Amino acid sequence: MRNLDTHRNEHGFTLIELIVAMIVISVALVGVLSVINYTTAHSADPVLRQQAIAIAEAYMEEITLKSYADPDTDGEASRDLFDDVDDYNNLPDTDVRGPTGNAISGLEAYSVSVIVDSPQGYGPAGSLVTGKKIAVTVTTPAGESLTLAGYRSDY
C-alpha cells in the first residue's frame, strides 16, 4: 500500500510527452527562423529600389532637358556630345554613368537602358501636341527592374 501512495504523488512527464513537446518546439522554431531569414535576406530591397528610382529620375531629367530635335543633324558618338532626346535611344549603360559619360563609383551593379519612341500626337483631337515617349529602365543588383516613363514635346 505504501508503494502505491508514493507513485500517486509523483508528478512528471513521460518519455512520449517529452518527445512530442520537443517536436512541437522544433517546428515552431523552424517557422520563426524562416521568417527571420527571409526578412534579413530582403532587408536591402527598399534601399535598392529607392536608389533605382533616383538613378531613373536623374537620367530622365538629363534627357528631357535636351532639345526635342537635333540642332546640328549629326550623329553624336558619345554621351557627353548628346544634344537631343533621340541621341539617347537604345542607350545601354551597363553601369551608371554621369552626364559626361564617366562611371559613378558605388553604382557599378546597376544597369540602365533608355528607349525613345518615335514622335506621336498627344492630347485631345484638334489640339494634338507632337511628343516622344522616353522610357528609362534601371535594373538593381538584385535583378529587379524599374521603368520610369516621361514625355518630351515639341513646343
N, CA, C and O atoms as a GROMACS GRO file, in nm:
protein
  620
    1MET      N    1   0.082  -0.119   0.000
    1MET     CA    2   0.000   0.000   0.000
    1MET      C    3   0.087   0.125   0.000
    1MET      O    4   0.056   0.225  -0.066
    2ARG      N    5   0.190   0.118   0.072
    2ARG     CA    6   0.278   0.232   0.083
    2ARG      C    7   0.342   0.265  -0.052
    2ARG      O    8   0.363   0.383  -0.082
    3ASN      N    9   0.373   0.168  -0.131
    3ASN     CA   10   0.434   0.186  -0.261
    3ASN      C   11   0.339   0.258  -0.357
    3ASN      O   12   0.385   0.339  -0.438
    4LEU      N   13   0.211   0.231  -0.352
    4LEU     CA   14   0.112   0.297  -0.437
    4LEU      C   15   0.099   0.445  -0.404
    4LEU      O   16   0.084   0.526  -0.495
    5ASP      N   17   0.105   0.482  -0.278
    5ASP     CA   18   0.093   0.622  -0.238
    5ASP      C   19   0.209   0.706  -0.293
    5ASP      O   20   0.187   0.820  -0.332
    6THR      N   21   0.326   0.654  -0.296
    6THR     CA   22   0.440   0.733  -0.344
    6THR      C   23   0.430   0.756  -0.495
    6THR      O   24   0.473   0.861  -0.543
    7HIS      N   25   0.374   0.661  -0.570
    7HIS     CA   26   0.361   0.680  -0.715
    7HIS      C   27   0.252   0.779  -0.748
    7HIS      O   28   0.263   0.849  -0.849
    8ARG      N   29   0.149   0.787  -0.668
    8ARG     CA   30   0.040   0.881  -0.696
    8ARG      C   31   0.084   1.025  -0.673
    8ARG      O   32   0.032   1.114  -0.742
    9ASN      N   33   0.171   1.052  -0.586
    9ASN     CA   34   0.214   1.188  -0.555
    9ASN      C   35   0.325   1.237  -0.648
    9ASN      O   36   0.356   1.356  -0.650
   10GLU      N   37   0.384   1.148  -0.723
   10GLU     CA   38   0.490   1.190  -0.814
   10GLU      C   39   0.430   1.253  -0.940
   10GLU      O   40   0.334   1.201  -0.998
   11HIS      N   41   0.488   1.366  -0.979
   11HIS     CA   42   0.442   1.437  -1.099
   11HIS      C   43   0.559   1.449  -1.194
   11HIS      O   44   0.673   1.468  -1.151
   12GLY      N   45   0.531   1.438  -1.326
   12GLY     CA   46   0.639   1.448  -1.424
   12GLY      C   47   0.585   1.418  -1.562
   12GLY      O   48   0.464   1.408  -1.584
   13PHE      N   49   0.677   1.406  -1.655
   13PHE     CA   50   0.640   1.381  -1.793
   13PHE      C   51   0.688   1.244  -1.834
   13PHE      O   52   0.791   1.195  -1.789
   14THR      N   53   0.609   1.184  -1.920
   14THR     CA   54   0.654   1.057  -1.974
   14THR      C   55   0.748   1.084  -2.091
   14THR      O   56   0.757   1.197  -2.139
   15LEU      N   57   0.817   0.984  -2.134
   15LEU     CA   58   0.910   0.998  -2.245
   15LEU      C   59   0.838   1.041  -2.372
   15LEU      O   60   0.891   1.123  -2.447
   16ILE      N   61   0.722   0.989  -2.397
   16ILE     CA   62   0.644   1.025  -2.516
   16ILE      C   63   0.604   1.172  -2.510
   16ILE      O   64   0.612   1.242  -2.611
   17GLU      N   65   0.561   1.220  -2.394
   17GLU     CA   66   0.524   1.362  -2.380
   17GLU      C   67   0.644   1.453  -2.406
   17GLU      O   68   0.629   1.558  -2.469
   18LEU      N   69   0.761   1.415  -2.359
   18LEU     CA   70   0.882   1.495  -2.384
   18LEU      C   71   0.917   1.499  -2.532
   18LEU      O   72   0.954   1.604  -2.584
   19ILE      N   73   0.906   1.386  -2.600
   19ILE     CA   74   0.938   1.381  -2.742
   19ILE      C   75   0.840   1.466  -2.822
   19ILE      O   76   0.882   1.540  -2.911
   20VAL      N   77   0.712   1.459  -2.792
   20VAL     CA   78   0.611   1.539  -2.862
   20VAL      C   79   0.636   1.687  -2.837
   20VAL      O   80   0.627   1.767  -2.930
   21ALA      N   81   0.668   1.726  -2.715
   21ALA     CA   82   0.697   1.866  -2.684
   21ALA      C   83   0.818   1.916  -2.761
   21ALA      O   84   0.819   2.028  -2.812
   22MET      N   85   0.922   1.832  -2.769
   22MET     CA   86   1.042   1.871  -2.844
   22MET      C   87   1.011   1.889  -2.993
   22MET      O   88   1.065   1.980  -3.057
   23ILE      N   89   0.927   1.804  -3.049
   23ILE     CA   90   0.890   1.815  -3.191
   23ILE      C   91   0.811   1.943  -3.215
   23ILE      O   92   0.836   2.014  -3.312
   24VAL      N   93   0.716   1.974  -3.129
   24VAL     CA   94   0.634   2.095  -3.144
   24VAL      C   95   0.722   2.220  -3.134
   24VAL      O   96   0.708   2.312  -3.214
   25ILE      N   97   0.812   2.223  -3.038
   25ILE     CA   98   0.902   2.339  -3.023
   25ILE      C   99   0.995   2.350  -3.143
   25ILE      O  100   1.023   2.461  -3.189
   26SER      N  101   1.043   2.238  -3.195
   26SER     CA  102   1.131   2.240  -3.313
   26SER      C  103   1.060   2.295  -3.436
   26SER      O  104   1.117   2.375  -3.509
   27VAL      N  105   0.937   2.254  -3.458
   27VAL     CA  106   0.860   2.303  -3.573
   27VAL      C  107   0.836   2.454  -3.560
   27VAL      O  108   0.849   2.527  -3.658
   28ALA      N  109   0.800   2.500  -3.442
   28ALA     CA  110   0.778   2.643  -3.420
   28ALA      C  111   0.907   2.721  -3.440
   28ALA      O  112   0.905   2.829  -3.500
   29LEU      N  113   1.019   2.668  -3.392
   29LEU     CA  114   1.147   2.735  -3.408
   29LEU      C  115   1.188   2.745  -3.556
   29LEU      O  116   1.242   2.847  -3.598
   30VAL      N  117   1.164   2.640  -3.632
   30VAL     CA  118   1.194   2.644  -3.776
   30VAL      C  119   1.111   2.752  -3.844
   30VAL      O  120   1.163   2.823  -3.930
   31GLY      N  121   0.985   2.765  -3.809
   31GLY     CA  122   0.899   2.869  -3.867
   31GLY      C  123   0.949   3.008  -3.835
   31GLY      O  124   0.954   3.094  -3.924
   32VAL      N  125   0.985   3.033  -3.711
   32VAL     CA  126   1.034   3.165  -3.670
   32VAL      C  127   1.167   3.196  -3.739
   32VAL      O  128   1.186   3.308  -3.787
   33LEU      N  129   1.257   3.100  -3.746
   33LEU     CA  130   1.386   3.122  -3.812
   33LEU      C  131   1.370   3.144  -3.962
   33LEU      O  132   1.447   3.219  -4.021
   34SER      N  133   1.271   3.081  -4.024
   34SER     CA  134   1.246   3.103  -4.167
   34SER      C  135   1.202   3.247  -4.192
   34SER      O  136   1.247   3.310  -4.288
   35VAL      N  137   1.117   3.300  -4.107
   35VAL     CA  138   1.072   3.439  -4.120
   35VAL      C  139   1.190   3.534  -4.099
   35VAL      O  140   1.204   3.631  -4.174
   36ILE      N  141   1.272   3.509  -4.001
   36ILE     CA  142   1.389   3.594  -3.976
   36ILE      C  143   1.485   3.590  -4.095
   36ILE      O  144   1.539   3.693  -4.135
   37ASN      N  145   1.507   3.471  -4.150
   37ASN     CA  146   1.596   3.456  -4.265
   37ASN      C  147   1.543   3.532  -4.386
   37ASN      O  148   1.620   3.601  -4.453
   38TYR      N  149   1.414   3.522  -4.416
   38TYR     CA  150   1.353   3.593  -4.528
   38TYR      C  151   1.363   3.744  -4.508
   38TYR      O  152   1.397   3.817  -4.602
   39THR      N  153   1.334   3.790  -4.389
   39THR     CA  154   1.340   3.934  -4.360
   39THR      C  155   1.483   3.987  -4.375
   39THR      O  156   1.503   4.094  -4.430
   40THR      N  157   1.578   3.913  -4.327
   40THR     CA  158   1.718   3.955  -4.338
   40THR      C  159   1.764   3.957  -4.483
   40THR      O  160   1.834   4.049  -4.524
   41ALA      N  161   1.725   3.857  -4.559
   41ALA     CA  162   1.766   3.848  -4.700
   41ALA      C  163   1.708   3.961  -4.784
   41ALA      O  164   1.770   4.003  -4.882
   42HIS      N  165   1.589   4.010  -4.748
   42HIS     CA  166   1.523   4.113  -4.828
   42HIS      C  167   1.523   4.250  -4.760
   42HIS      O  168   1.448   4.338  -4.802
   43SER      N  169   1.604   4.270  -4.660
   43SER     CA  170   1.603   4.397  -4.588
   43SER      C  171   1.660   4.512  -4.671
   43SER      O  172   1.628   4.628  -4.644
   44ALA      N  173   1.743   4.483  -4.770
   44ALA     CA  174   1.803   4.588  -4.852
   44ALA      C  175   1.718   4.624  -4.974
   44ALA      O  176   1.748   4.722  -5.042
   45ASP      N  177   1.613   4.548  -5.003
   45ASP     CA  178   1.531   4.574  -5.121
   45ASP      C  179   1.477   4.716  -5.128
   45ASP      O  180   1.487   4.777  -5.235
   46PRO      N  181   1.422   4.773  -5.022
   46PRO     CA  182   1.373   4.911  -5.032
   46PRO      C  183   1.484   5.011  -5.064
   46PRO      O  184   1.461   5.108  -5.135
   47VAL      N  185   1.603   4.988  -5.014
   47VAL     CA  186   1.715   5.078  -5.042
   47VAL      C  187   1.754   5.067  -5.189
   47VAL      O  188   1.777   5.168  -5.254
   48LEU      N  189   1.760   4.945  -5.242
   48LEU     CA  190   1.792   4.924  -5.383
   48LEU      C  191   1.687   4.988  -5.472
   48LEU      O  192   1.719   5.050  -5.574
   49ARG      N  193   1.560   4.972  -5.435
   49ARG     CA  194   1.451   5.029  -5.513
   49ARG      C  195   1.457   5.182  -5.512
   49ARG      O  196   1.438   5.245  -5.616
   50GLN      N  197   1.483   5.240  -5.397
   50GLN     CA  198   1.493   5.386  -5.387
   50GLN      C  199   1.611   5.438  -5.469
   50GLN      O  200   1.601   5.543  -5.533
   51GLN      N  201   1.722   5.366  -5.466
   51GLN     CA  202   1.838   5.407  -5.545
   51GLN      C  203   1.807   5.397  -5.694
   51GLN      O  204   1.848   5.484  -5.771
   52ALA      N  205   1.734   5.293  -5.735
   52ALA     CA  206   1.696   5.277  -5.876
   52ALA      C  207   1.606   5.392  -5.920
   52ALA      O  208   1.620   5.442  -6.031
   53ILE      N  209   1.514   5.434  -5.834
   53ILE     CA  210   1.427   5.547  -5.866
   53ILE      C  211   1.509   5.674  -5.884
   53ILE      O  212   1.486   5.750  -5.977
   54ALA      N  213   1.605   5.697  -5.795
   54ALA     CA  214   1.689   5.817  -5.805
   54ALA      C  215   1.772   5.815  -5.933
   54ALA      O  216   1.789   5.919  -5.997
   55ILE      N  217   1.823   5.699  -5.971
   55ILE     CA  218   1.901   5.687  -6.095
   55ILE      C  219   1.812   5.716  -6.216
   55ILE      O  220   1.850   5.791  -6.305
   56ALA      N  221   1.692   5.654  -6.218
   56ALA     CA  222   1.600   5.674  -6.330
   56ALA      C  223   1.559   5.821  -6.341
   56ALA      O  224   1.551   5.875  -6.452
   57GLU      N  225   1.534   5.886  -6.228
   57GLU     CA  226   1.497   6.028  -6.230
   57GLU      C  227   1.612   6.114  -6.282
   57GLU      O  228   1.588   6.210  -6.355
   58ALA      N  229   1.734   6.082  -6.246
   58ALA     CA  230   1.850   6.159  -6.293
   58ALA      C  231   1.865   6.145  -6.444
   58ALA      O  232   1.888   6.244  -6.513
   59TYR      N  233   1.853   6.022  -6.495
   59TYR     CA  234   1.861   6.002  -6.639
   59TYR      C  235   1.747   6.074  -6.710
   59TYR      O  236   1.768   6.139  -6.813
   60MET      N  237   1.626   6.063  -6.655
   60MET     CA  238   1.510   6.126  -6.717
   60MET      C  239   1.526   6.278  -6.722
   60MET      O  240   1.494   6.342  -6.822
   61GLU      N  241   1.576   6.335  -6.614
   61GLU     CA  242   1.597   6.480  -6.612
   61GLU      C  243   1.702   6.520  -6.717
   61GLU      O  244   1.683   6.617  -6.790
   62GLU      N  245   1.811   6.445  -6.723
   62GLU     CA  246   1.915   6.475  -6.822
   62GLU      C  247   1.858   6.470  -6.964
   62GLU      O  248   1.888   6.556  -7.046
   63ILE      N  249   1.777   6.369  -6.993
   63ILE     CA  250   1.725   6.352  -7.128
   63ILE      C  251   1.622   6.460  -7.161
   63ILE      O  252   1.629   6.519  -7.269
   64THR      N  253   1.529   6.486  -7.071
   64THR     CA  254   1.422   6.582  -7.101
   64THR      C  255   1.474   6.725  -7.108
   64THR      O  256   1.406   6.812  -7.165
   65LEU      N  257   1.590   6.752  -7.053
   65LEU     CA  258   1.647   6.887  -7.064
   65LEU      C  259   1.713   6.910  -7.200
   65LEU      O  260   1.748   7.024  -7.234
   66LYS      N  261   1.731   6.804  -7.278
   66LYS     CA  262   1.792   6.818  -7.411
   66LYS      C  263   1.686   6.867  -7.510
   66LYS      O  264   1.566   6.864  -7.483
   67SER      N  265   1.734   6.912  -7.624
   67SER     CA  266   1.647   6.962  -7.730
   67SER      C  267   1.558   6.850  -7.784
   67SER      O  268   1.597   6.733  -7.784
   68TYR      N  269   1.439   6.888  -7.831
   68TYR     CA  270   1.348   6.789  -7.889
   68TYR      C  271   1.403   6.736  -8.021
   68TYR      O  272   1.403   6.616  -8.046
   69ALA      N  273   1.450   6.826  -8.106
   69ALA     CA  274   1.504   6.789  -8.237
   69ALA      C  275   1.654   6.814  -8.239
   69ALA      O  276   1.706   6.897  -8.165
   70ASP      N  277   1.722   6.741  -8.324
   70ASP     CA  278   1.868   6.753  -8.334
   70ASP      C  279   1.905   6.888  -8.396
   70ASP      O  280   1.868   6.914  -8.511
   71PRO      N  281   1.976   6.974  -8.324
   71PRO     CA  282   2.009   7.106  -8.377
   71PRO      C  283   2.115   7.104  -8.486
   71PRO      O  284   2.121   7.196  -8.568
   72ASP      N  285   2.198   7.001  -8.488
   72ASP     CA  286   2.306   7.001  -8.588
   72ASP      C  287   2.298   6.886  -8.687
   72ASP      O  288   2.387   6.872  -8.772
   73THR      N  289   2.197   6.804  -8.679
   73THR     CA  290   2.172   6.689  -8.768
   73THR      C  291   2.290   6.594  -8.781
   73THR      O  292   2.297   6.519  -8.879
   74ASP      N  293   2.380   6.594  -8.689
   74ASP     CA  294   2.491   6.499  -8.688
   74ASP      C  295   2.464   6.391  -8.585
   74ASP      O  296   2.398   6.417  -8.484
   75GLY      N  297   2.512   6.272  -8.610
   75GLY     CA  298   2.502   6.166  -8.511
   75GLY      C  299   2.613   6.182  -8.409
   75GLY      O  300   2.731   6.185  -8.445
   76GLU      N  301   2.578   6.192  -8.284
   76GLU     CA  302   2.677   6.209  -8.178
   76GLU      C  303   2.728   6.072  -8.135
   76GLU      O  304   2.650   5.979  -8.115
   77ALA      N  305   2.858   6.061  -8.122
   77ALA     CA  306   2.921   5.932  -8.095
   77ALA      C  307   2.927   5.898  -7.947
   77ALA      O  308   2.925   5.780  -7.911
   78SER      N  309   2.935   5.997  -7.861
   78SER     CA  310   2.947   5.968  -7.718
   78SER      C  311   2.846   6.050  -7.638
   78SER      O  312   2.795   6.152  -7.684
   79ARG      N  313   2.818   6.002  -7.520
   79ARG     CA  314   2.711   6.060  -7.440
   79ARG      C  315   2.737   6.206  -7.403
   79ARG      O  316   2.642   6.283  -7.394
   80ASP      N  317   2.860   6.244  -7.384
   80ASP     CA  318   2.888   6.383  -7.349
   80ASP      C  319   2.859   6.478  -7.465
   80ASP      O  320   2.855   6.599  -7.446
   81LEU      N  321   2.840   6.424  -7.587
   81LEU     CA  322   2.807   6.505  -7.704
   81LEU      C  323   2.658   6.502  -7.738
   81LEU      O  324   2.614   6.575  -7.827
   82PHE      N  325   2.580   6.419  -7.668
   82PHE     CA  326   2.436   6.410  -7.697
   82PHE      C  327   2.373   6.548  -7.681
   82PHE      O  328   2.393   6.615  -7.579
   83ASP      N  329   2.295   6.589  -7.784
   83ASP     CA  330   2.234   6.722  -7.777
   83ASP      C  331   2.084   6.721  -7.802
   83ASP      O  332   2.020   6.826  -7.804
   84ASP      N  333   2.026   6.601  -7.821
   84ASP     CA  334   1.880   6.593  -7.835
   84ASP      C  335   1.830   6.461  -7.779
   84ASP      O  336   1.908   6.370  -7.751
   85VAL      N  337   1.699   6.453  -7.763
   85VAL     CA  338   1.635   6.338  -7.699
   85VAL      C  339   1.664   6.208  -7.775
   85VAL      O  340   1.689   6.104  -7.713
   86ASP      N  341   1.660   6.212  -7.908
   86ASP     CA  342   1.679   6.091  -7.988
   86ASP      C  343   1.817   6.029  -7.972
   86ASP      O  344   1.833   5.909  -7.995
   87ASP      N  345   1.916   6.107  -7.934
   87ASP     CA  346   2.051   6.052  -7.917
   87ASP      C  347   2.055   5.945  -7.808
   87ASP      O  348   2.143   5.858  -7.810
   88TYR      N  349   1.962   5.950  -7.714
   88TYR     CA  350   1.961   5.856  -7.602
   88TYR      C  351   1.891   5.724  -7.636
   88TYR      O  352   1.897   5.630  -7.557
   89ASN      N  353   1.825   5.716  -7.752
   89ASN     CA  354   1.752   5.595  -7.788
   89ASN      C  355   1.848   5.475  -7.791
   89ASN      O  356   1.956   5.482  -7.850
   90ASN      N  357   1.805   5.366  -7.727
   90ASN     CA  358   1.882   5.241  -7.717
   90ASN      C  359   2.013   5.259  -7.642
   90ASN      O  360   2.110   5.190  -7.670
   91LEU      N  361   2.015   5.352  -7.548
   91LEU     CA  362   2.135   5.371  -7.466
   91LEU      C  363   2.145   5.257  -7.365
   91LEU      O  364   2.060   5.247  -7.277
   92PRO      N  365   2.246   5.172  -7.376
   92PRO     CA  366   2.265   5.070  -7.272
   92PRO      C  367   2.385   5.107  -7.185
   92PRO      O  368   2.499   5.098  -7.230
   93ASP      N  369   2.360   5.147  -7.063
   93ASP     CA  370   2.468   5.170  -6.967
   93ASP      C  371   2.474   5.049  -6.874
   93ASP      O  372   2.385   5.030  -6.792
   94THR      N  373   2.579   4.969  -6.889
   94THR     CA  374   2.591   4.852  -6.802
   94THR      C  375   2.630   4.892  -6.661
   94THR      O  376   2.618   4.813  -6.568
   95ASP      N  377   2.676   5.014  -6.645
   95ASP     CA  378   2.695   5.071  -6.512
   95ASP      C  379   2.650   5.216  -6.522
   95ASP      O  380   2.652   5.276  -6.629
   96VAL      N  381   2.609   5.271  -6.410
   96VAL     CA  382   2.552   5.406  -6.408
   96VAL      C  383   2.661   5.508  -6.437
   96VAL      O  384   2.769   5.505  -6.378
   97ARG      N  385   2.630   5.597  -6.530
   97ARG     CA  386   2.725   5.700  -6.571
   97ARG      C  387   2.662   5.837  -6.554
   97ARG      O  388   2.541   5.854  -6.564
   98GLY      N  389   2.748   5.933  -6.529
   98GLY     CA  390   2.704   6.071  -6.520
   98GLY      C  391   2.687   6.130  -6.659
   98GLY      O  392   2.716   6.063  -6.758
   99PRO      N  393   2.640   6.256  -6.669
   99PRO     CA  394   2.616   6.318  -6.798
   99PRO      C  395   2.742   6.328  -6.886
   99PRO      O  396   2.731   6.335  -7.008
  100THR      N  397   2.859   6.328  -6.825
  100THR     CA  398   2.982   6.336  -6.903
  100THR      C  399   3.028   6.199  -6.952
  100THR      O  400   3.125   6.190  -7.027
  101GLY      N  401   2.960   6.093  -6.911
  101GLY     CA  402   2.995   5.959  -6.955
  101GLY      C  403   3.085   5.884  -6.860
  101GLY      O  404   3.120   5.769  -6.886
  102ASN      N  405   3.123   5.946  -6.749
  102ASN     CA  406   3.209   5.879  -6.651
  102ASN      C  407   3.125   5.793  -6.557
  102ASN      O  408   3.018   5.835  -6.513
  103ALA      N  409   3.175   5.673  -6.526
  103ALA     CA  410   3.105   5.584  -6.434
  103ALA      C  411   3.103   5.645  -6.293
  103ALA      O  412   3.199   5.708  -6.250
  104ILE      N  413   2.991   5.625  -6.225
  104ILE     CA  414   2.976   5.675  -6.088
  104ILE      C  415   3.011   5.561  -5.993
  104ILE      O  416   2.949   5.455  -5.997
  105SER      N  417   3.112   5.583  -5.908
  105SER     CA  418   3.155   5.475  -5.819
  105SER      C  419   3.046   5.444  -5.717
  105SER      O  420   2.976   5.532  -5.668
  106GLY      N  421   3.036   5.316  -5.687
  106GLY     CA  422   2.935   5.270  -5.592
  106GLY      C  423   2.807   5.224  -5.659
  106GLY      O  424   2.724   5.158  -5.597
  107LEU      N  425   2.789   5.258  -5.787
  107LEU     CA  426   2.668   5.219  -5.858
  107LEU      C  427   2.697   5.124  -5.973
  107LEU      O  428   2.618   5.112  -6.067
  108GLU      N  429   2.811   5.056  -5.967
  108GLU     CA  430   2.853   4.967  -6.075
  108GLU      C  431   2.758   4.850  -6.096
  108GLU      O  432   2.751   4.796  -6.206
  109ALA      N  433   2.686   4.810  -5.993
  109ALA     CA  434   2.599   4.692  -6.002
  109ALA      C  435   2.464   4.723  -6.066
  109ALA      O  436   2.387   4.631  -6.095
  110TYR      N  437   2.432   4.850  -6.089
  110TYR     CA  438   2.307   4.890  -6.153
  110TYR      C  439   2.331   4.901  -6.304
  110TYR      O  440   2.441   4.935  -6.348
  111SER      N  441   2.228   4.873  -6.383
  111SER     CA  442   2.237   4.894  -6.527
  111SER      C  443   2.116   4.977  -6.571
  111SER      O  444   2.009   4.970  -6.511
  112VAL      N  445   2.137   5.055  -6.677
  112VAL     CA  446   2.034   5.146  -6.726
  112VAL      C  447   2.017   5.127  -6.876
  112VAL      O  448   2.115   5.114  -6.949
  113SER      N  449   1.892   5.126  -6.921
  113SER     CA  450   1.865   5.127  -7.065
  113SER      C  451   1.757   5.232  -7.092
  113SER      O  452   1.669   5.255  -7.010
  114VAL      N  453   1.766   5.294  -7.210
  114VAL     CA  454   1.674   5.401  -7.246
  114VAL      C  455   1.614   5.370  -7.383
  114VAL      O  456   1.685   5.331  -7.475
  115ILE      N  457   1.483   5.388  -7.394
  115ILE     CA  458   1.412   5.374  -7.521
  115ILE      C  459   1.336   5.505  -7.545
  115ILE      O  460   1.261   5.550  -7.459
  116VAL      N  461   1.356   5.564  -7.663
  116VAL     CA  462   1.282   5.684  -7.703
  116VAL      C  463   1.195   5.645  -7.821
  116VAL      O  464   1.246   5.605  -7.926
  117ASP      N  465   1.062   5.658  -7.804
  117ASP     CA  466   0.969   5.623  -7.911
  117ASP      C  467   0.967   5.729  -8.021
  117ASP      O  468   1.009   5.842  -8.000
  118SER      N  469   0.917   5.690  -8.137
  118SER     CA  470   0.900   5.782  -8.249
  118SER      C  471   0.800   5.891  -8.210
  118SER      O  472   0.715   5.868  -8.124
  119PRO      N  473   0.808   6.008  -8.272
  119PRO     CA  474   0.715   6.116  -8.241
  119PRO      C  475   0.570   6.075  -8.266
  119PRO      O  476   0.540   6.010  -8.366
  120GLN      N  477   0.482   6.112  -8.174
  120GLN     CA  478   0.339   6.084  -8.184
  120GLN      C  479   0.263   6.207  -8.141
  120GLN      O  480   0.318   6.297  -8.076
  121GLY      N  481   0.135   6.211  -8.177
  121GLY     CA  482   0.049   6.319  -8.132
  121GLY      C  483  -0.016   6.283  -8.000
  121GLY      O  484  -0.072   6.175  -7.986
  122TYR      N  485  -0.007   6.373  -7.903
  122TYR     CA  486  -0.067   6.352  -7.771
  122TYR      C  487  -0.166   6.464  -7.743
  122TYR      O  488  -0.145   6.578  -7.783
  123GLY      N  489  -0.273   6.430  -7.675
  123GLY     CA  490  -0.371   6.530  -7.637
  123GLY      C  491  -0.504   6.506  -7.706
  123GLY      O  492  -0.520   6.409  -7.780
  124PRO      N  493  -0.601   6.597  -7.682
  124PRO     CA  494  -0.734   6.581  -7.742
  124PRO      C  495  -0.732   6.614  -7.891
  124PRO      O  496  -0.646   6.686  -7.939
  125ALA      N  497  -0.828   6.559  -7.963
  125ALA     CA  498  -0.839   6.583  -8.108
  125ALA      C  499  -0.850   6.732  -8.134
  125ALA      O  500  -0.923   6.803  -8.066
  126GLY      N  501  -0.777   6.778  -8.232
  126GLY     CA  502  -0.777   6.919  -8.266
  126GLY      C  503  -0.671   6.999  -8.192
  126GLY      O  504  -0.639   7.111  -8.232
  127SER      N  505  -0.617   6.943  -8.084
  127SER     CA  506  -0.514   7.013  -8.006
  127SER      C  507  -0.395   6.922  -7.981
  127SER      O  508  -0.333   6.927  -7.875
  128LEU      N  509  -0.364   6.838  -8.078
  128LEU     CA  510  -0.255   6.743  -8.060
  128LEU      C  511  -0.120   6.814  -8.052
  128LEU      O  512  -0.094   6.911  -8.123
  129VAL      N  513  -0.037   6.763  -7.963
  129VAL     CA  514   0.100   6.811  -7.948
  129VAL      C  515   0.192   6.695  -7.982
  129VAL      O  516   0.174   6.584  -7.931
  130THR      N  517   0.289   6.720  -8.066
  130THR     CA  518   0.384   6.616  -8.103
  130THR      C  519   0.480   6.594  -7.987
  130THR      O  520   0.534   6.688  -7.929
  131GLY      N  521   0.501   6.467  -7.955
  131GLY     CA  522   0.591   6.436  -7.844
  131GLY      C  523   0.654   6.299  -7.859
  131GLY      O  524   0.612   6.218  -7.942
  132LYS      N  525   0.754   6.274  -7.777
  132LYS     CA  526   0.824   6.147  -7.777
  132LYS      C  527   0.817   6.089  -7.636
  132LYS      O  528   0.841   6.158  -7.536
  133LYS      N  529   0.784   5.962  -7.630
  133LYS     CA  530   0.782   5.893  -7.501
  133LYS      C  531   0.922   5.841  -7.472
  133LYS      O  532   0.986   5.779  -7.556
  134ILE      N  533   0.969   5.868  -7.349
  134ILE     CA  534   1.101   5.824  -7.306
  134ILE      C  535   1.082   5.722  -7.192
  134ILE      O  536   1.014   5.752  -7.094
  135ALA      N  537   1.140   5.606  -7.207
  135ALA     CA  538   1.133   5.503  -7.102
  135ALA      C  539   1.274   5.472  -7.054
  135ALA      O  540   1.359   5.426  -7.130
  136VAL      N  541   1.298   5.498  -6.926
  136VAL     CA  542   1.427   5.469  -6.863
  136VAL      C  543   1.407   5.348  -6.772
  136VAL      O  544   1.326   5.352  -6.679
  137THR      N  545   1.480   5.240  -6.798
  137THR     CA  546   1.470   5.119  -6.718
  137THR      C  547   1.601   5.099  -6.641
  137THR      O  548   1.709   5.097  -6.700
  138VAL      N  549   1.588   5.084  -6.509
  138VAL     CA  550   1.703   5.060  -6.423
  138VAL      C  551   1.689   4.921  -6.362
  138VAL      O  552   1.584   4.887  -6.309
  139THR      N  553   1.795   4.843  -6.370
  139THR     CA  554   1.797   4.710  -6.310
  139THR      C  555   1.888   4.713  -6.187
  139THR      O  556   2.003   4.754  -6.196
  140THR      N  557   1.834   4.669  -6.073
  140THR     CA  558   1.908   4.672  -5.947
  140THR      C  559   2.001   4.552  -5.938
  140THR      O  560   1.991   4.459  -6.018
  141PRO      N  561   2.093   4.553  -5.841
  141PRO     CA  562   2.180   4.437  -5.822
  141PRO      C  563   2.103   4.309  -5.789
  141PRO      O  564   2.152   4.199  -5.813
  142ALA      N  565   1.982   4.323  -5.734
  142ALA     CA  566   1.900   4.206  -5.702
  142ALA      C  567   1.826   4.154  -5.824
  142ALA      O  568   1.757   4.052  -5.816
  143GLY      N  569   1.838   4.223  -5.939
  143GLY     CA  570   1.772   4.178  -6.061
  143GLY      C  571   1.634   4.238  -6.083
  143GLY      O  572   1.569   4.206  -6.183
  144GLU      N  573   1.588   4.322  -5.995
  144GLU     CA  574   1.458   4.386  -6.008
  144GLU      C  575   1.470   4.503  -6.106
  144GLU      O  576   1.564   4.582  -6.098
  145SER      N  577   1.374   4.515  -6.198
  145SER     CA  578   1.375   4.625  -6.295
  145SER      C  579   1.266   4.725  -6.263
  145SER      O  580   1.155   4.690  -6.224
  146LEU      N  581   1.302   4.851  -6.279
  146LEU     CA  582   1.208   4.961  -6.256
  146LEU      C  583   1.211   5.049  -6.380
  146LEU      O  584   1.318   5.087  -6.427
  147THR      N  585   1.093   5.082  -6.434
  147THR     CA  586   1.085   5.166  -6.554
  147THR      C  587   1.015   5.295  -6.521
  147THR      O  588   0.907   5.295  -6.462
  148LEU      N  589   1.077   5.406  -6.559
  148LEU     CA  590   1.022   5.538  -6.542
  148LEU      C  591   0.995   5.593  -6.682
  148LEU      O  592   1.085   5.595  -6.766
  149ALA      N  593   0.870   5.636  -6.707
  149ALA     CA  594   0.835   5.688  -6.839
  149ALA      C  595   0.804   5.836  -6.829
  149ALA      O  596   0.745   5.883  -6.732
  150GLY      N  597   0.845   5.909  -6.932
  150GLY     CA  598   0.819   6.052  -6.939
  150GLY      C  599   0.802   6.092  -7.084
  150GLY      O  600   0.823   6.011  -7.175
  151TYR      N  601   0.763   6.216  -7.106
  151TYR     CA  602   0.738   6.264  -7.240
  151TYR      C  603   0.812   6.395  -7.263
  151TYR      O  604   0.825   6.478  -7.173
  152ARG      N  605   0.862   6.412  -7.384
  152ARG     CA  606   0.925   6.537  -7.425
  152ARG      C  607   0.849   6.584  -7.547
  152ARG      O  608   0.843   6.513  -7.648
  153SER      N  609   0.792   6.703  -7.540
  153SER     CA  610   0.712   6.752  -7.650
  153SER      C  611   0.785   6.858  -7.730
  153SER      O  612   0.883   6.917  -7.684
  154ASP      N  613   0.736   6.880  -7.850
  154ASP     CA  614   0.792   6.980  -7.939
  154ASP      C  615   0.710   7.107  -7.923
  154ASP      O  616   0.608   7.125  -7.990
  155TYR      N  617   0.753   7.194  -7.835
  155TYR     CA  618   0.680   7.318  -7.811
  155TYR      C  619   0.763   7.438  -7.841
  155TYR      O  620   0.716   7.551  -7.826
   0.00000   0.00000   0.00000
